[in-house]
């Protein structure tokens, strides 16, 4: 079978159906600890209630804005991080 996906990586023959916290699950409910979490991303876990609510709220406003522009929430987070 020919894949429509670009072959950037040698794929592992595992497909994940869902995630909960630090775990990923296959359709047949095999559980894996997510050490990979994606490339160049921070792993916040999967389907965490608070993170999901925050993401839904933000998605209704802006999804992504370049760092070329001022982003109030980004500045607020940076200030919290350096003041703790």
Secondary structure, DSSP 8 states (H G I E B T S, - for coil): ---SS--SS---S--EEEEEBTEEEETT--EEE-S---SS-----BS-HHHHHHHHHHHTT-S---TTS--HHHHHHHHHHHT-
